Amino acid sequence: MLKNHPSDNTLLEFSAGNLPSAVALCVSTHLSHCPECKNKVSEYNVLGGSFLKNTIKSEPVNFSFDQLMQRIENDQKDAESLLPKELKISKEKVKTAFENTNRVNEKVITKLLKSNEPLTWRKVSKSLHEAVLKTGQSTHEVCFHKIKKGGKVVEHDHKGVEITVVLEGSFSDESGTYKTGDYIEMQPGNIHKPRATQNSDCLCLTVVEAPVKLTGVIGKMVNPFISFRPR
C-alpha cells in the first residue's frame, strides 16, 4: 500500500479539470498505481456529474445584495440536503469511472513518450541523469530523473513546488522511503537529499514550477546557472 498521495483538494481539482496539465500528468500517473485515490476521483466524478445534472437552468435576474446572499444560503442548504442521497454511488458507476481513468492515463503516457522519442538523457552528476520532456505547456518543467542504485542526489531546497512520482525502484530522504507509485510534493523550504536504494536504479517523473536551489557554498556558485526549461 502506498503511503504518499496527492491531497484531497488536488484530487478534487484533478476531477474538475482545473489542474495545470503537467501536474495533472503526475496525478494521472499516481492513479495508475493507487486504487485508494482512484476511488476518490471516481466518487468526485460521479458526484460532480450528479450536481450538474440536477442544476436548474435559470435566466439572469437583477438581485439586490441581500437577495443574492439569501439565494446563496438557500442553495447551500439545498445542496447539503442532497449529499446523503448523491453519495450512494453504485459499484457499476465506480467501476466505469475506474476504467475511464485508466484509459486516459494510458493515452497520456503513451502520447508523451511518443512525442519525445528518442529520449535525450543528460548527466547531471555521477549518480543522476535526466531527460527533459516536451509537453506543450509553458509553466512547468517536466522530466524523467534516473538515480543509480545507491546513488545520492545533492542536497537542495525548492524555489517552487516540485512533484515527483516514482515509476520504478525506490528512493529515500530525511522524511522516509518512497516506492513505485508514490506521489511526493515538495514546497519551498523543504530541504532534502534523495538517495536510491542499493539494489536497483530509481526512475521518477518530476514536475517543477521553478528550478531547485542547491544548499551550501557550492550552491551559491552553481544556482545562478541552473536552467529551467518548460517545453
N, C-alpha and C positions, 0 to 999 in steps of 0.2 A: 504494500500500500504506500502511495506517495505521501510525503509529509509537507510538500511545498506547492501551494496552489495560488492562482490569481485571487484577488479579493472578491467578495460577493458583488461589490459595486462594479468591478472590472467585468465580471461575467454578465452582469445586467446590461452594461454599456455595450458589450460584445453582442448580446442578444438583440439589442435595439439598433445595432449597426452604427454606433456612434464613435467607435474607436478608430484612431489612425490606422491605416492599412498595415503598417509594419508591426504595430502592437497586436492587431487582430491576427496576424500570421502566427505570432508566438502563442496566443491563446488557443488558436485552432490546432497548433501542433501539440500543445499540452492536452487538449481534449481527446486526441487520438490515443492517449495513454491513460486517461483518468476517467473512469466511469462515474465517480462522485461528481465531478464538475460537469460532465455530460448531462447528468441527471438534472442538475440545477439549471443549466442553459435550456434544456428541453422544457422544463417547467416554466421558465421565463417566456419562452417562445409561445407555448400554448396559452399561458395566461395573458400575454400581450395581445395575441390574436383574438382571444375572447373579449377583452375590453374593447378592441377596435370594432369587433362585430356588433357589440351591444351599444356602441356610441350612437347617440341620436343626433342626426344632422339637423342643423337649425340655421336660419338666416341671421346675419348680423343685426343686432338691436342696440339702440342707444340706451346705455345704463348709466345711472349715477354711480359714484364711487361706492356708496352704501349698498346699493342694489347689487353691484358687482361682487362685493365681499360676501354678501348673503348668498349669492349664487354659488360662489366657490365653496362656502361652508356646506351648503346643501348637496353639492355634487360630491364632496369628500365623504359625507355621511352615506350617500347612496352607494359610492364605490366600496366603502367599508362593509356595507351590508351584503355586498355581492361576494366578498372574498371567500367565505366558507364554502359556498357552492362552486365557485370557479376553481378553487384549489383541488377539487376532487377530479384529478386528471386520470383518464383511463390508461391502462397499461399499453393499449394499442397505439394511443396518441404519442406516448412517451417513446415507444419503440420506433415509430415512424420518424420522430424528431431525431433520435439517435442516428438512424440510418442516413438522414439528410445531412447531419453534421459530419459524419464520416465521409460522405461523398464530396462535400465541399472541401474538407481538409485534403483529401487525396488530389483533387483537381488543383488546388492552390499550390501544394508542394510540387506536384508533377510539373506544372507550368513554370514555377520558379526555377527548378533545376534545368529544364529545357532551355529557358531563356538565358541561362548562364553557362551553357556548355561551350567550350570546356572550362572548368573551374580554374582560376589562376590563383595559386597559393603563394603567399609571401611570408618569408621568415621574419618574425617579429623579435624572437630571442632564441636561445638554444633549445628551449622546450616548447615554444609556442609558434604556431603557424596560423595564418588567417586568409580567408578568401572573401573579399567584399562582393556583395551580390547586387545586381541591378533589379530593382523592384518597382521602378516607375513612380517614385514619390520623392519629395524633396525635404522632408522634415527629420528623418531618422536614417542612421547608418545601419545597414543590415549585413551581417556576415556570419560565416562559419568560423569557429575557433577550434583548433585541434591542439590539445596539450599531450605531449608524450607521456607515457606511463612513468609515474614517479616524478614527473617534471613540475616545476614551480613557475607561477606567474608572478612577476614583480609586484610588490605591494602598491596599491593605488586607491585613490579616492574617486569620486564621480562628480563631474560638473553638471550632470543632468541625470535623468532616470536611465538605468541600464536594466534590461530584461534579458535573462538567459534561460533557455530551455535545453536540458541535457538530452542529446539524441542517442549517444552511445557511451558506454563506460560510466564513470563517475568521478567526481572531484570533491574536495573538502576545503573548508576555510575555517576561520575562527568561530563561525556560528554553527557548523555542523557538516554533514556529508550529504551530497546531492546525487541522486541516481537518475537513470534514464526516465524521462518524462517530467522530472521536477521543474517547476516554474519559479525562478528566483528573481525578485525585483529589488534592485539596489537604488537607494536615494543618495543625493549629495550628503556627505558626512559619513556614509557607510564605507569605512576603510577595510579592505580585506586582501588576503594573499592566497589565491586559489592554488591547489595542488592536486594533480591527478593521482589516482590510486596506483599502487606498484604493479598491479597485474595486467593493466590494459590502458591503451590510449583513451582519451576522453574527447568526444566531439560534441560541440554545442552550437546552437543557433543563438546569436546575440543581436540585440537591437539597442541602440543608444541614441539619445536625443542631443548629446554633446560629447566631446572627446573625454577620455578618462584623464585623471590627474595623478601622476606619479608622486609618491611621497619622498621625503628626504632631500639631501643635497643634489643628488643626480636628477631628481625630478625637476628642480628649479632650472636646470640647464636644458633638460630634454622637453619639458612640457610645451614650450612655445613652438616646437616643431612637430608635435603630434597632430596628424591630419584628422579631418572629419569629412567623410565622403558619402553623403546621401546620394543615392542613384536610382 
